Amino acid sequence: MATLRRQFVSAMHCMFLDQTEANFRFLTSIGRAVRSIPTTISIYSANLKVLRRAKPVAIEEDAKELDLSRSRSIFWLLEVSTDPKIRLDTLLLLPQSDWTLDALRENLSVDMLDFLLDHLVRCFEKGTDGMHLMTSKEEQAVQICDAFLFVYWELHILDVRTATCWILGPGRSFAQSHHEILDCLMLPFTQSDRKAKHLPLHLMFLTIRSHVDELWHYVKSIAPRLGELQPKSDELWSTLQRKRTTSTVPVTGPSRFARPRLHLHTLILMSQISRRDKWGLSNNLEQLRNVIAHCCELGPSATEHIITCSVAFATTLGYELKGDASLGIITTPKQVSISAAHAILEGIPREIEEYEQNEEDACHLVHSGLAVLTANIRLLVSLRTPDIANHLLKLCTWMYDRLVNQRYAAQWVRTLAGFLRLVIYAVSTTEFPYHLSPEGWCPDPAHLKWLPTFLQKLSSLSGEQSGTLGEDEVHHAAADTFLLLARGGSIGLISEDGLFATFDWVIGLSFPAEWPPNIKQIPLFRLQMAMIGVVDALIRIPGHLPPDFISQLRTRIVSSLPNVVTHPTQSLSKSESENFKAIYERDKAFIDTLLSLTPQSSDRESWLNDSVNDAYVRAWAHIVHRWLIPDPDDPVSRVHDFSLASLLACTKLCQATAADWGDDLACIQRVAVVAVWHEWFAWYWTDKAPEDLDALVERTRIVMKLDARSAVGVGAYVSELRYYMTRIRKDYPSHVEGLHFPDLISTVEGREAEIKELKNWALPAATSPGILTQGQRLR
């Protein structure tokens, strides 16, 4: 007997090593011979262990052969085993194996469904707080649901009558007898901590309750015969054929996909049935759409998964997928994703209006649609197009006009903000861009008219603990609104008072106490960037605004605008990451915008030297300090980007005193050093002397009086300044004659020596001019 047992186990291993038909026949014959042997259970257990270890071969979409050795073993075990545990463990392997239609047609039965439901009940227990799924049985319950879904929906395709009669008979009886268990199956879905592993439970609920309810609606008039609890299956089927013919026809959706996964397969089938049978009872359709939406959110970020969920959701809105995989006609993923997205965008308003949905039902539909579209646009570049953006914005306008205006219910504001974000994402390379390209897509002004009112609503929600939108969501939504208005040239739609009130709100928002390592974690930063862009757009299109609007901008926001660029306070002169490039662009845009808002030529000098505008100069100086001190690799381009030459018009910059600048004195003095350094740098490399040499010399003399401790941070600039002055004196003696150059050079050298002493620097000897090239720095 032991020998026979060893032969059995050996054959099992050989089958999975060689996967030959001969080994399988040998295995079957041995199994029949030992069926009555007391050791049968342990032999079956050995079989199951091998089956569990033998994973099915991954099948590509165009594969023509399946790994059928595992499936043959499963059905053999189901045929010969009488032990309930072995039978259950074997049934749980059904969804994990490859099958042919013939194999399924020959071996699947409704008895399997009864058996699985019986074991599902054993995973639950009733306590003082009601029925609940035992923690130790959670994994098994999920596996049982998977196996049930596989068997039932495959039966529905292969033998729709058998499947339908079972679901209306034993299936409905189970739902009636175990309604508390069904409530438990749906419970994780309604909780905030729902997870992907709960999806089989939700699909089980939809099959046993929603699917059954919709079918029973058409046959509930049948009375059971005397002495019977349920109508006969023949009566159920014939009644269904008369009242709902479509329910008696198997769905054909699976043939349009190349081997979809179990859960996606189930969703596709149920979405087709829900549309075909016009689900309309209770909230069955809403629950199906919610499950599809959360399958998108919680499932893997894979193209197949996301597109299939999109098709399933679109199908509930009337979408029909083109092509037929069984005939070799398969629509490309790109074509499917685009057509399904259009079906959702067009189907949502049509569904709400056609069925005259109430506000709650409409909100659920729109919210689920948002989740599906968000997952698709995040993953699929094919959906980031101007056409999709236009359809999204059109839907936003419809939602505002039809559903949001006058009510502003919390859920509508959040959903509308989510759709606006998708509009932005569809025409940019990131979900949260700081600006939109001035080229290419431009929104239809007719779809922007509601945005000013929405923007004011967002600002009113800021700081409130209303639960409508979190503060970060408010900032992102306001930034998206700013970007759309600026890109569409529709800023003029906002009233002057409304616009200035919004600016005041943004400027007055408090920044986090600690600057995070990732700027993308601060939506406020994005909002500030968008506001600067709006101010810039206002300056560029004054024709759309009152004649005195720019002067109002100067008086209303220039004094407070510097608050926007206060952070970060640490030096970023050596930073090159993408994270800090955004800050760089913000600072540059800030200076460009303020230069546009300030007077030109001599008037600008007066404006800069007016103490009323000190905050502006301080902010400008802090930006220069942030990016040019202590010693970046490419200071020349940064000097240009931050218009340091224009800042020299402020005489108090070079004649800095504690009375003028207080705690900012050291910062102002260092910036002044960089400013005069650049003047000498430009003279040396362009061979073009400044128009007022006396003024340059005097500025340099004054700037070099800064405290040595403050000068430590600009030591490299001082060293180069001394080098350029020495070379210019040698190369252009006629230019510097009478300018007391030796004394000036001596002053600079003295400051350099003090810095060296403080820092204990060992500076290299002066490099010959022939080694330096323009833009190269002395080290």
KABELTA-V663579 format. One line per field, one symbol per residue. phi: phi as a letter, one per 20 degrees, with the letter a starting at -180 (. if undefined). psi: psi as a letter, one per 40 degrees, with the letter a starting at -180 (. if undefined). burial: # if it has 16 or more other C-alpha atoms within 10 Angstrom, else .. A space follows every 10 residues. Layout:
phi = ???
psi = ???
burial = ???
This chain:
phi = .fffffffff fgfffeeeld ffffffffff fffdgefgeg ffffffgfff fffeffffdf fdfdcdeeff fffffffffe edegffffff ffegfedecd fffffedfbf gfffffffff gfedbddfeo fbffgfdfff fffffgffgf fffffffebf fgfffffedg fffffffcff fffffeggfe efegcffegg ffffgfffdf gfgfffgecf ffeffgndec ffffffffff ffebgffedf fdggfedelf fgffgfffff ffffffelgb eldgffffff fffffffeff ecggffffff ffffffdofc fenbffdmdc ffgfffffff fffffeffff ffffelffff ffffffffff ffffffffed ffeecgffgf fffffgffff fecegndlfg ffffffffff ffgfffcbeb fcfebdffdn fcffgfedfe fgffffffff efnedenfcf ffffffffff fgfffffemd fffefgffff ffgffffefe egfdfffdff fdfgffffff fgfffffffe cffecggeff ffgfeecffd gggfdfdeee fcfdecffge ffffffffff fgffffeefe lfffgfffef gfdgfffgff fffgffddce affcffffgf fdlffffffe fffedfcffe dlfegfffff ffffffgfff gfffedlcff fdfgffffff ffffeffgff fgfdgfffff ffffffffff ecfffdfnel fgffffffff ffffffffel edfffgefgf efcgnfdfc
psi = dddddddddd dddddeddfi dddddddddd dddedehded dddddddddd dddgiihhhi deieiigedd dddddddddd hehddddddd deedeeiiii dddddddiie dddddddddd deeiihadea iihhdeeddd dddddddddd ddddddddgd dddddddecd dddddddfdd dddddeddde idfiideedd ddddddddcd dddddddeee ehhiiheidi iidddddddd dddgddeehi ieddeeiggi iddddddddd ddddddeghe hbfddddddd dddddddeai gidddddddd dddddeeeih hiihddeegh iidddddddd dddddddddd ddddefiidd dddddddddd dddddddddh deegiddddd dddddddddd ddddiddfid dddddddddd dddddefiei dgidiiheib hhihddeede dddddddddd eheifeedii dddddddddd dddddddeff dedhiddddd dddddddehh iidhhidhde egdddddddd ddddddddde fedeiidedd ddddddedde ddddfdiiei hfdeheidde dddddddddd ddddddeiii bdddddddeh ddeddddddd ddddddeehd gidgdddddd defddddeeh deddfhiddd ebeedddddd dddddddddd dddddefhii dgdddddddd dddeeihddd edefdddddd dddddddddd dgdddeheef dddddddddd ddddddddef igiiihiidd diiheiii.
burial = ....#..##. ###.##..#. ..##..##.. #..#.....# #.##..##.# #....#.... ......#### ########.. #....##### #########. ...#...### .######.## ..##...... ###....#.# ########## ########## ########## #####..... ##.######. .......### ########## ######.##. .........# #.#..##.## #..#..##.# #.######## .######### #######.#. ...####### #########. ....###### ########## #..##....# #....##### #########. ##........ .######### ########## ..####.### #######.## ..##...... ########## ########.. ######.... ###...#### ##.###.##. ##.....##. #.######## ########## ####.#..## .##..##... ........#. .######### #########. ....#....# ..#...##.# #####.#... ###....... .###.##### ####.###.. ...##.###. ...####### ########## #...##.##. ####..#### .######... #...###### ########## ##.#....#. ......#.## #.####.#.# ########## #####..##. .....#.... #..##.###. ######.... .......... ......##.
